[in-house]
């Protein structure tokens, strides 16, 4: 205010003195050579609450899910920066400002003597954030940046799911890729040793995985990531699922996917030698899965018994069931133009060969699966023990099947 006034009739009257800092003061008065005077103590109180300021910033770095080592402390001040030390009621709310994710912990604190102290704020999403502090009717305050890092690696997740348009005999069209994350889903290699293997296994559908199925995601290798190449499925079929696992981490299970090609027959892996010349063993399958129209081309599909085994030539003849697996439209788009679910007769059979003829290939986006039914085999002699694979010959070109090379089912004779 005006700190100098002229006396009137020996009296100096001040009109607008004020003081900006809330504290106890005394005022000195002086004039030339006259002896000065000092006032009694004056208590200057803070003005009305106007704003929030940060007395203690939160930690500049933190770990996901862990309370900030240094918790924020907020002041309630008047417009001049004086602490409203008598305020024991203002509620201050904390919220994330910059960055992403939801702030965790007790998000409100009530002022005590003008100061609101937070106790357990934390953040689960690894990124750089700031905190905004607000209170009703007051100007807010924003903290400095907090770099939130991931917690220790706790689980595996797929960054690329396996599958795509895939067939047996070739690597999956889309190869799996995995990474380690913490319990909140943040990418994390924290806590991983220098060398640490992730293994893949086929846990859904038939068959097994071929190729390189284990990679090192340790800190000295993949550092939490693994991109596989050359992985393939040994057998065709749907509902394939691959599980990625590593000791101490929660495993990742892929979504189901489909693999076209051949699923070999089963049930012939332990045929008793005593059945030579006697009872036949009934096989389940084989099954051929198309993944594109005309994967099974027109012509003959001849199944050949391996040396030491014979097919049954009596009784009910084998059949081939034709099922539509994908596509729409009339049945003439199916293999042999048969309704889905039809069991088609074989063309011929002998002790060493079973022949089926594809007269019409699937078309117009329709795909089918062929399931061989009621194939019966037995050893031709009880000694020596025989083993081998049922192999294909014939004129039908079947994608992912090689004549004389692809196994339509393994037969093994065992002693009993």
C-alpha positions as CSV (number, residue, x, y, z in Angstrom):
1,X,0.0,0.0,0.0
2,X,1.0,3.6,0.5
3,X,3.8,3.5,3.0
4,X,4.5,7.3,3.3
5,X,1.9,9.9,4.3
6,X,2.0,13.6,5.4
7,X,0.9,14.6,8.8
8,X,-2.2,16.7,9.3
9,X,-2.4,18.6,12.5
10,X,0.4,16.4,13.8
11,X,-1.2,13.1,12.9
12,X,-0.2,10.8,10.1
13,X,-3.0,8.5,9.0
14,X,-2.2,5.5,6.8
15,X,-5.1,4.3,4.5
16,X,-4.2,1.1,2.6
17,X,-1.3,-0.8,4.2
18,X,-1.4,-4.6,3.5
19,X,1.0,-7.6,3.7
20,X,1.2,-10.6,1.4
21,X,2.7,-13.2,3.6
22,X,0.7,-14.9,6.3
23,X,2.8,-14.4,9.5
24,X,3.1,-12.3,12.6
25,X,4.7,-8.9,11.9
26,X,5.4,-5.5,13.5
27,X,5.5,-2.2,11.7
28,X,8.2,0.4,12.2
29,X,7.3,4.1,11.7
30,X,10.0,6.7,11.2
31,X,10.4,10.4,10.1
32,X,13.7,12.2,9.7
33,X,15.4,12.9,13.0
34,X,12.4,12.0,15.1
35,X,12.5,9.0,17.3
36,X,10.7,6.2,15.6
37,X,7.9,3.9,16.8
38,X,7.0,0.3,16.4
39,X,3.5,-1.2,16.3
40,X,2.2,-4.0,18.4
41,X,2.3,-7.5,16.7
42,X,0.0,-7.9,13.7
43,X,-1.2,-11.4,12.8
44,X,-1.5,-11.6,9.0
45,X,-3.8,-14.5,8.1
46,X,-4.0,-16.3,4.7
47,X,-6.6,-15.2,2.2
48,X,-9.3,-17.4,0.8
49,X,-8.2,-20.8,-0.6
50,X,-7.4,-20.3,-4.3
51,X,-5.1,-23.0,-5.7
52,X,-3.3,-26.3,-5.2
53,X,0.5,-26.6,-5.3
54,X,2.7,-29.6,-5.0
55,X,4.9,-29.7,-2.0
56,X,6.4,-33.1,-2.7
57,X,6.5,-34.5,-6.2
58,X,5.8,-38.3,-6.7
59,X,8.7,-40.5,-7.6
60,X,10.2,-39.8,-11.1
61,X,10.3,-43.6,-11.7
62,X,8.2,-46.5,-10.5
63,X,7.5,-50.2,-11.1
64,X,4.1,-51.3,-12.4
65,X,1.8,-52.4,-9.5
66,X,4.1,-51.1,-6.8
67,X,3.2,-47.9,-4.8
68,X,5.3,-44.9,-5.7
69,X,8.3,-44.8,-3.3
70,X,7.7,-41.1,-2.9
71,X,4.0,-40.2,-2.6
72,X,2.7,-36.7,-3.5
73,X,2.0,-34.1,-0.9
74,X,-0.3,-31.2,-1.9
75,X,-0.7,-27.8,-0.4
76,X,-3.9,-25.7,-0.3
77,X,-2.9,-22.1,-0.8
78,X,-4.3,-18.7,-1.2
79,X,-3.7,-16.6,-4.4
80,X,-0.5,-15.3,-2.8
81,X,1.0,-18.7,-2.1
82,X,0.2,-18.8,1.6
83,X,-0.6,-22.2,3.1
84,X,-4.2,-22.4,4.4
85,X,-2.9,-24.0,7.6
86,X,-6.4,-24.0,9.2
87,X,-7.9,-26.1,6.4
88,X,-8.8,-29.5,7.6
89,X,-11.7,-30.3,5.2
90,X,-10.6,-29.8,1.5
91,X,-10.7,-33.1,-0.4
92,X,-8.0,-33.4,-3.1
93,X,-8.4,-35.9,-5.9
94,X,-5.6,-37.4,-7.9
95,X,-6.0,-38.7,-11.5
96,X,-3.7,-39.7,-14.3
97,X,-3.2,-36.8,-16.8
98,X,-0.6,-37.6,-19.5
99,X,0.0,-41.2,-20.5
100,X,-2.5,-44.0,-20.4
101,X,-4.0,-46.4,-17.9
102,X,-5.9,-46.0,-14.6
103,X,-4.2,-44.7,-11.5
104,X,-4.4,-47.1,-8.6
105,X,-4.7,-46.7,-4.8
106,X,-6.6,-44.2,-2.7
107,X,-7.3,-41.4,-5.1
108,X,-8.5,-38.8,-2.6
109,X,-6.9,-37.3,0.4
110,X,-8.3,-34.8,2.9
111,X,-6.3,-31.8,4.0
112,X,-4.7,-31.7,7.5
113,X,-3.5,-28.3,8.5
114,X,-3.7,-27.3,4.8
115,X,-1.7,-30.3,3.5
116,X,-3.2,-33.3,1.7
117,X,-0.9,-36.3,1.8
118,X,-1.4,-39.4,-0.5
119,X,-0.3,-42.8,0.8
120,X,-0.5,-45.6,-1.8
121,X,-0.8,-44.3,-5.3
122,X,0.5,-46.7,-8.0
123,X,0.1,-47.5,-11.7
124,X,-0.2,-50.8,-13.5
125,X,0.5,-49.8,-17.1
126,X,4.1,-49.3,-18.0
127,X,4.4,-45.8,-19.7
128,X,5.3,-42.2,-18.8
129,X,2.5,-40.4,-16.9
130,X,1.8,-37.3,-15.0
131,X,-0.7,-36.8,-12.2
132,X,-3.3,-34.1,-12.0
133,X,-4.6,-32.9,-8.6
134,X,-7.9,-31.1,-8.2
135,X,-10.2,-29.8,-5.5
136,X,-13.6,-28.1,-5.8
137,X,-13.3,-24.4,-6.6
138,X,-9.5,-24.4,-6.6
139,X,-7.0,-24.2,-9.4
140,X,-5.4,-27.7,-9.9
141,X,-1.8,-28.8,-10.1
142,X,0.0,-31.2,-12.4
143,X,3.0,-33.3,-11.3
144,X,6.3,-33.8,-13.1
145,X,6.6,-37.0,-15.3
146,X,6.7,-40.5,-13.7
147,X,8.3,-43.2,-15.8
148,X,6.5,-46.5,-14.9
149,X,8.5,-49.6,-15.8
150,X,7.2,-53.2,-16.1
151,X,7.2,-55.6,-13.2
152,X,8.9,-58.9,-13.4
153,X,8.1,-61.2,-16.3
154,X,5.2,-63.5,-15.2
155,X,3.6,-64.9,-18.3
156,X,3.8,-65.6,-22.0
157,X,1.5,-64.1,-24.7
158,X,1.4,-64.5,-28.4
159,X,2.3,-61.5,-30.5
160,X,1.6,-63.5,-33.6
161,X,-0.9,-66.4,-33.6
162,X,0.0,-69.5,-35.6
163,X,-2.1,-70.6,-38.5
164,X,-2.9,-69.0,-41.8
165,X,-3.6,-71.1,-44.9
166,X,-1.4,-74.1,-43.8
167,X,-1.0,-77.7,-45.0
168,X,0.9,-80.7,-43.7
169,X,4.4,-81.1,-45.1
170,X,5.1,-77.4,-45.1
171,X,5.7,-74.8,-42.4
172,X,2.7,-73.0,-41.0
173,X,1.8,-70.1,-43.2
174,X,1.8,-67.8,-40.1
175,X,4.5,-68.7,-37.7
176,X,4.0,-68.2,-34.0
177,X,5.8,-65.4,-32.1
178,X,5.7,-64.9,-28.3
179,X,6.9,-62.5,-25.7
180,X,7.1,-62.4,-21.9
181,X,4.9,-59.9,-20.0
182,X,4.4,-59.0,-16.4
183,X,1.2,-59.7,-14.5
184,X,-0.4,-56.6,-15.9
185,X,0.4,-57.4,-19.5
186,X,3.3,-55.0,-19.9
187,X,6.1,-56.3,-22.1
188,X,8.8,-57.4,-19.7
189,X,12.1,-59.3,-19.6
190,X,12.7,-58.2,-16.0
191,X,13.9,-61.1,-13.9
192,X,14.7,-63.4,-16.8
193,X,18.0,-65.2,-16.6
194,X,20.6,-64.9,-19.3
195,X,19.3,-68.1,-21.0
196,X,15.7,-69.1,-20.7
197,X,13.9,-71.4,-23.2
198,X,10.3,-71.2,-24.4
199,X,9.0,-74.5,-25.8
200,X,6.0,-75.0,-28.2
201,X,3.8,-78.1,-28.1
202,X,0.6,-79.1,-30.0
203,X,-2.0,-79.4,-27.2
204,X,-5.1,-79.3,-29.4
205,X,-5.9,-81.5,-32.4
206,X,-4.1,-84.5,-33.6
207,X,-0.4,-85.0,-34.5
208,X,2.6,-83.2,-33.2
209,X,4.8,-80.2,-34.0
210,X,7.8,-80.5,-36.4
211,X,10.7,-78.1,-36.8
212,X,12.4,-75.9,-34.2
213,X,10.0,-75.7,-31.3
214,X,12.3,-74.2,-28.6
215,X,13.9,-70.8,-28.5
216,X,15.9,-68.8,-26.0
217,X,14.2,-65.7,-24.7
218,X,16.7,-65.1,-21.9
219,X,18.3,-61.7,-21.3
220,X,21.4,-62.6,-23.3
221,X,19.3,-64.0,-26.2
222,X,15.8,-63.0,-27.2
223,X,15.4,-60.7,-24.2
224,X,11.8,-61.7,-23.7
225,X,10.8,-62.3,-27.3
226,X,10.8,-65.3,-29.6
227,X,9.8,-65.5,-33.3
228,X,9.7,-69.1,-34.6
229,X,10.3,-70.2,-38.1
230,X,9.8,-73.6,-39.8
231,X,7.2,-74.9,-37.3
232,X,4.7,-77.3,-38.9
233,X,2.0,-79.8,-37.9
234,X,2.5,-83.5,-38.6
235,X,-1.2,-84.1,-39.2
236,X,-4.0,-82.2,-40.7
237,X,-7.3,-81.3,-39.0
238,X,-9.1,-78.5,-37.3
239,X,-9.0,-77.2,-33.7
240,X,-5.2,-77.2,-33.6
241,X,-3.8,-75.3,-30.7
242,X,-0.2,-74.6,-29.8
243,X,0.9,-74.0,-26.2
244,X,4.0,-71.9,-25.5
245,X,5.5,-72.6,-22.1
246,X,8.5,-71.7,-20.0
247,X,9.4,-72.8,-16.4
248,X,7.9,-70.4,-13.9
249,X,5.8,-68.4,-16.4
250,X,2.1,-68.8,-17.1
251,X,1.7,-70.5,-20.5
252,X,0.1,-69.1,-23.6
253,X,-2.4,-71.1,-25.6
254,X,-3.2,-70.1,-29.2
255,X,-6.6,-69.8,-30.7
256,X,-7.7,-72.9,-32.6
257,X,-6.6,-73.1,-36.2
258,X,-6.9,-75.4,-39.2
259,X,-4.3,-77.3,-41.1
260,X,-5.1,-78.9,-44.5
261,X,-3.6,-82.1,-45.8
262,X,-3.6,-85.6,-44.4
263,X,-4.4,-86.9,-40.9
264,X,-3.0,-90.5,-41.0
265,X,-5.1,-93.4,-39.8
266,X,-4.7,-94.5,-36.2
267,X,-5.3,-97.8,-34.5
268,X,-2.6,-99.8,-36.3
269,X,0.4,-99.0,-34.1
270,X,0.3,-102.2,-32.1
271,X,-1.3,-105.1,-34.1
272,X,-0.8,-108.4,-32.4
273,X,1.2,-111.0,-34.3
274,X,-1.2,-113.6,-33.2
275,X,-3.8,-112.1,-35.6
276,X,-1.9,-113.2,-38.6
277,X,-4.4,-115.3,-40.6
278,X,-7.1,-114.4,-38.1
279,X,-9.0,-111.3,-36.9
280,X,-8.5,-107.9,-38.7
281,X,-7.8,-104.6,-36.9
282,X,-10.1,-101.8,-37.9
283,X,-8.3,-98.5,-38.5
284,X,-9.7,-95.0,-37.8
285,X,-9.2,-92.9,-40.9
286,X,-7.2,-91.7,-42.8
287,X,-8.7,-88.2,-43.2
288,X,-7.8,-85.8,-46.0
289,X,-8.6,-82.1,-45.4
290,X,-8.9,-79.7,-48.3
291,X,-8.0,-76.1,-47.6
292,X,-8.8,-74.9,-51.1
293,X,-11.1,-76.2,-53.8
294,X,-9.8,-79.1,-55.9
295,X,-7.0,-79.9,-53.4
296,X,-8.0,-83.5,-54.1
297,X,-7.8,-83.6,-57.9
298,X,-9.7,-86.0,-60.2
299,X,-8.3,-89.5,-60.6
300,X,-7.6,-92.5,-58.5
301,X,-6.4,-92.6,-54.9
302,X,-4.9,-96.0,-54.2
303,X,-4.0,-97.0,-50.7
304,X,-1.2,-99.6,-50.6
305,X,-0.6,-101.9,-47.7
306,X,3.0,-102.0,-46.5
307,X,4.9,-105.3,-46.8
308,X,3.9,-107.8,-44.2
309,X,0.3,-106.6,-43.9
310,X,-2.9,-107.3,-45.9
311,X,-6.3,-105.6,-46.3
312,X,-9.5,-107.5,-45.7
313,X,-11.2,-108.4,-49.0
314,X,-14.3,-109.9,-47.5
315,X,-17.2,-108.6,-45.5
316,X,-18.5,-105.0,-45.7
317,X,-16.3,-103.0,-48.1
318,X,-14.6,-99.8,-47.0
319,X,-16.2,-96.5,-47.9
320,X,-15.0,-92.9,-48.2
321,X,-17.2,-90.3,-46.4
322,X,-17.4,-86.9,-48.1
323,X,-18.1,-83.9,-45.8
324,X,-18.2,-80.3,-46.9
325,X,-15.9,-78.3,-44.6
326,X,-16.3,-74.8,-46.0
327,X,-18.1,-72.9,-48.8
328,X,-21.7,-72.6,-49.9
329,X,-23.9,-73.6,-52.8
330,X,-25.3,-76.8,-54.3
331,X,-23.9,-80.2,-53.7
332,X,-22.4,-80.4,-57.2
333,X,-19.6,-78.2,-55.8
334,X,-18.6,-81.1,-53.5
335,X,-16.2,-83.9,-54.3
336,X,-18.0,-86.3,-56.7
337,X,-21.1,-83.9,-56.5
338,X,-22.3,-85.9,-53.4
339,X,-24.3,-84.4,-50.5
340,X,-22.2,-83.6,-47.5
341,X,-22.1,-86.6,-45.2
342,X,-22.5,-89.2,-48.0
343,X,-20.4,-92.4,-47.8
344,X,-19.1,-93.1,-51.3
345,X,-18.2,-96.6,-52.5
346,X,-14.6,-97.5,-53.2
347,X,-13.8,-98.4,-56.8
348,X,-12.0,-101.7,-56.0
349,X,-10.1,-103.5,-53.3
350,X,-7.5,-106.3,-53.0
351,X,-5.3,-107.7,-50.3
352,X,-2.7,-105.0,-51.1
353,X,-4.7,-102.1,-52.5
354,X,-7.9,-100.1,-51.9
355,X,-8.9,-97.7,-54.7
356,X,-11.2,-94.7,-54.5
357,X,-11.9,-92.5,-57.6
358,X,-12.4,-88.8,-57.5
359,X,-14.7,-88.2,-60.5
360,X,-15.4,-84.5,-59.8
361,X,-13.2,-82.2,-57.8
362,X,-14.7,-79.6,-55.3
363,X,-15.2,-76.2,-56.8
364,X,-16.3,-72.6,-56.4
365,X,-14.7,-72.1,-53.0
366,X,-16.1,-75.3,-51.5
367,X,-13.7,-77.5,-49.6
368,X,-14.3,-81.1,-48.4
369,X,-12.8,-83.7,-46.3
370,X,-12.4,-87.4,-47.2
371,X,-12.6,-89.9,-44.4
372,X,-11.7,-93.5,-45.2
373,X,-14.0,-95.8,-43.2
374,X,-13.9,-99.5,-42.2
375,X,-10.3,-100.2,-43.4
376,X,-9.3,-103.5,-41.9
377,X,-5.8,-104.9,-41.8
378,X,-3.8,-107.8,-40.3
379,X,-0.3,-109.2,-40.4
380,X,0.4,-111.6,-43.2
381,X,2.7,-113.7,-40.9
382,X,3.4,-113.9,-37.2
383,X,7.1,-113.7,-37.8
384,X,9.2,-111.8,-38.5
385,X,7.5,-108.7,-37.1
386,X,6.4,-106.3,-39.8
387,X,6.1,-102.5,-39.8
388,X,5.5,-99.9,-42.4
389,X,3.3,-97.1,-43.6
390,X,0.2,-97.2,-45.8
391,X,1.2,-95.2,-48.9
392,X,-0.7,-93.6,-51.8
393,X,-0.4,-94.2,-55.5
394,X,-2.8,-93.3,-58.3
395,X,-3.5,-90.4,-60.6
396,X,-5.3,-88.0,-58.2
397,X,-3.0,-85.1,-57.4
398,X,-3.6,-84.4,-53.7
399,X,-2.0,-81.1,-52.4
400,X,0.4,-81.8,-49.5
401,X,0.5,-85.6,-50.3
402,X,3.3,-87.3,-52.1
403,X,2.8,-90.6,-53.8
404,X,4.7,-93.4,-52.0
405,X,6.0,-90.8,-49.5
406,X,3.2,-89.5,-47.4
407,X,2.0,-91.9,-44.7
408,X,-1.7,-92.6,-44.6
409,X,-1.2,-94.6,-41.4
410,X,1.5,-96.5,-39.6
411,X,1.2,-100.2,-39.1
412,X,3.3,-102.0,-36.5
413,X,3.2,-105.7,-35.6
414,X,4.0,-106.6,-32.0
415,X,4.5,-109.9,-30.3
416,X,1.9,-111.1,-27.8
